[in-house]
Amino acid sequence: MEVSILIKTAKIILVESCHIIQKNNKTDENDDDRDIVITTPKDERATLNSLDNVFINTTTGKAVPLSQISTLTMESSPLFIKHLNKIRTVSITAFVDKNHLTDNVITDLMSKLDNFKFPSGYKYTMGGEFESKNEFFGGFETIIIITIFLFVAVLILLFKTFKRTLIVLSVIPLGIVGAVTALWVTGNSLCFVATIGLIALVGIEVKNSILFVDFTNQLRMHGMSVEDAIRKGGEVRFLPIMLTSLTAIGGLLPIALSTNPLISPLAVVMIGGLISSTLLSRIVTPIVYKLMPPSIKTL
C-alpha cells in the first residue's frame, strides 16, 4: 500500500529566537564608548535539532513533522548573493606575486579556464586589471590617433614643409624595433606601462632627430652642399645626441633592473628603443635626408 503525502510549497524561514539588544553606553574608563550586547543564555537558543519538531500542514490538513519529509544538514552559504546583469555571480580575486608579470599570469589562467569543462549554465568572465586594460585600450586608440595628428601638425608648423617633417619622423620605426626586441628578450609583453614608455620614447627620438635635421638645414642655408651638410651635421650633432641617450638610459637602468613588473616594462621599452634609434639613426636619417632633401634658401 502506497501512502503519499501532498505538501504545499512552503517557505520555511528560520528566525533567530534569541533577542539581541545592542546599544552604545559611555563608560568612565578613558571616556571611551563601548558596545554592550545583551542576549539570551546559550542553552536557551534555537538549535538545528529543534527544527525536527516543526510541523508542516499537508493539502489534506494533516500536520506532519519536518523530520519525516526532510533531512536537515549544516552547509555553508554566502552572506549575500551577488548579481551581475541579473545573473548570479561569484567573484574570485587574487594578487599576483611581484616576481611575476600580471599579463603572463592572466594568459596562463585564461588558457587553463578555456580548457576546463564547466557545468551546464556556468561560465567565467575576466575582470579586474584585464577588464580595465581592455576598456583603457578601447578608448586609448582614439587618443593615440589625435595625439599623432597634433604631433605631426606641430612639426609641420615648425618646419613649414611636409618633407622635413617626414625626415624627422623617419626615426620612429627605428626605436620601435629596439623596444619590441627589448620586450621579447626580457620576457615582457606590451602592457599598459610599456605603451606609456613607447609614447615617451617617440618624444625623445623626435627631439634627437630635430637636432640633426635643423642643424643640417642651417648649414645648407649658409651655402654648404647637401652631402657636406649631412656629413658635418652628423659629426657635430652625434655627440650631443649620444650623451642625451646615454643619460636617459643611465637614469632608466635601475628601474629596468627592478623586480617590480608594474614599472620595469616602461624602462625596458625606452632603453631598447633609445639604443636602436641612436645607432640606426646615424645611418637611416642621413640617407632619408639625401633621398629627399628639403628646399633651402641660402642667405
N, C-alpha and C positions, 0 to 999 in steps of 0.2 A: 504494500500500500504506500503510495507516494503522497507525501504531505508537502504542500508548497505554501510558503508564507509570502504574501504580497505586501511590500512595504513601499509607501510613497517616497518619492525623492525628498530627502530631508537634508538640511544643512545643520550640522552639529557644531555649535560654537562653544568652545571651552573658555569659560570666563574665570579669571583668576578669583578664587574665593577669599584670599587674604586681602584685606583692605589696607592700603598704604597711604599714610598721610605724610607729606613731605613739605617742610617749610624752613625758612631761614630764621635762625634765632641768634641774636647777637650776644656773645659771651663777654665776660670781663677779661678774659685772658688775651692780652695783646690787642684787645679791641678788634678781634677777627670775627667775621661772620662764618658760622658753621651750620651745615645742614643737619637737621635732626630728623631721622626716619623712624616712624612708628609702624609696626607691623604685627600680625598675629603670630602666636607661637608656632614653631616649626612643625610640631606634631599635629597641629590642627589644620594644616594646609592640605589642599587637594592633591591627591596622588594619581598615578596612572591607573592603579587598581580600582580606584573609586568609580571610574567610568564603567566598570563592569555592571554596576548597579543602576546605570541609566537605562530606562525603558523607552522603546520606540513603538508607536502605535502603527498597526498594520491597516490595510484597507478594510478589513473586517471589523476593526475596532478593538482587536485584541492587542494587548501590550506584551512585547517580548523584550527580554534583556539584550542589551547591545552585545554582550559577550557571546550570545547564541548565533549572531549573524555576522560577526566580525572578529578579527584578531588584532589586538592592539599592540603596537610596537613603537619603540622610540626611534626616530630618524631625525637627522639634521636637516634644516631648511634655511633658506636665506631670510634675512630680516625683512627684505622687501624684494619685489620682482621688478626689474628694470625693463622698460620697453623702448625700442627704437623703431620709429615708423610703424607702431602698433605690433611689433614683433618682439617676443620675449628674448632678452639679450643677457648674456653673461660676459662681463669684461674681465680679461686676464691681462695683468700688467707685469712688467719686469724691467729691470735696469741692466743695461749692457755693461760688462766689465770694461774698465778704462783701457785695458790692453787689447781690446778687440774693436774692430770697426763696426759701427751700427749697421751700415749698408750691407756688409758681408753677413752679419748675423741675420738680418731680415731676409736676405736672399736665401740662405740655407733653411731658415724656418719655413718660408713660403714653399720651397721645393718639397719639404717633407709633408707639409699640410696638403699640398696638391695631390700627393700620392696616398694620403690617408683616406680610408673609406669611412665617411661619416654616416651615422644612422639616418634613416629617411626623415627629411624635414630639417636636418641640421646643415649649417654651412658656416664658414668663417669669413670675416672681413677684417683686413688690417687697418688699424687706426694709428693714433699716436703720431710719432715722427714721420712714418710712412705716409699717412694721410696729409699731414701738414706739408710735407715736401711736394706731394702731387698738387695740392692746392696752390702752393707758392709758385711752382714752375708753370702752372697753368696760367697765372696772371703775369708771371715774370717774362714770358715771351714777348708780350706787348711792350713791357718796359724796356727790354733789350732793343727792340726794333726802334722805339722812339729815341733811345739813347744813341744808337748808331746814327740815326738820321741827324740828330743835333750835333753829334761829334763831327760828322762829315761836313755839315753846314758851317760849323765854326772854322774848320780847316780851309774850306773854300773861300770864306770871307778873309782869312788870313793871307792865303797865297794868291787869291784873285783868280786862279785858274784851276780847272779840274785835273789837269795833267800833273801839276805839282802836288796836289792832294793825293793822287793815286801813287806817286812815288813814295810819299811819306807812309801811306797805308800798306805798302808792299811788305813792310817788315812784320806785320801782324801774323801771317801764317808761319813765319819762322819761329815765333815764340810759342805758338800753339803746338807745333811739332815737339818742341822740348818739354812743354808742360804735360802733354799726353804721355810722352815717353817716361817722364819722371813719375807720373802716377802709376804707370804699368810696372816700372822697376820696383817701386816701394810697396806695391800691392794695394794701393788706394784706388778709390773709384771717384767718378765725377759727382761728388756730393754738393750740397748747397755751399759749404765753406769753400770748396775747391772752385766753384763757379765765381764766388766773390774774388778769390785770388786771381782768377783768369781775367776778370774785368780790370783789376788793379794792374795786372801785367801789361795789358794793352796800353794803358796810360803811360807807363814807363817806357815801353817800346817806342811809342809815337814821339815822346819827348826826345829820346835819343836820335830818332830819325830826323826830327825837325832841326836839331843841331847841325847835322851833316848837310841836309838839303839847303837850309838857309845860308850857311857859310859858303857853300859851293855857288849859290846864286850871287852872293856878294862878290866873289872872286870874278865871276863872269861879267858882272856889271862894271868892273874895273878893266875890262878888255882881255881877260885871260880866256883861252880856248876851252872847249868843253872837256877835252881829255886832261889838260893841265889842271883845270879847276877841280875835276873829280879826284885826281891824284893828290893835289895839295889839300883839298878838303878832308880826304881820308887820313892823311898824315897828321894834320893839325887837330882834328876832332876825335881821332881814335882814342887818345889818352884820356880826355875828359869823360867820354862815353864809357870806357873801360873802368875808370875809377868809380863812376856813378853806379855801375852794375855791381862791382865788387863790394862797394859799401852796402848796397841793398842786400846782397847775398850774405854778407857777414852779419847783418842785423837779423836776417831771417833764419840763419842756420840753427841757433838754439831752439827756435820754435819747431823747425823741421825735425830736429833730433829728439824732441819731447815725445813722451808716450801718450800724450793726450790726443785722441783721434778727433776731437772737436775743433782743434786749431792747426794741427800739423799738416793736413792736406793743403791749406792755404799757402803755407810756406813752401811746401814741396812744388806746387804748381808754379809759383813765382820764381823759385831758384832754377828749376829746369828750363822755364821759358827765357829767363834772363841769360843763361849760359848759351842756349842755342841762338837766340836772336842777336846777342852781342857778337858772336863769332861768325854766324852766317850773313849778317847784315854787312859785314866788311866786303862780301863778295856780291850778294844779291842786289843791294841798294845801288851801288855804283853801276852795275850792269843795267838795271832798270832805268836809271838816270841817263845812261848812254843811249839806250834804245829809244827813249822819247824825251829828249832834253826840252825843258820849257823855254819859251821865248823870253829873252832877257834884253833889256835896253841898256846899252853901255853908257856910262857917264861921260 
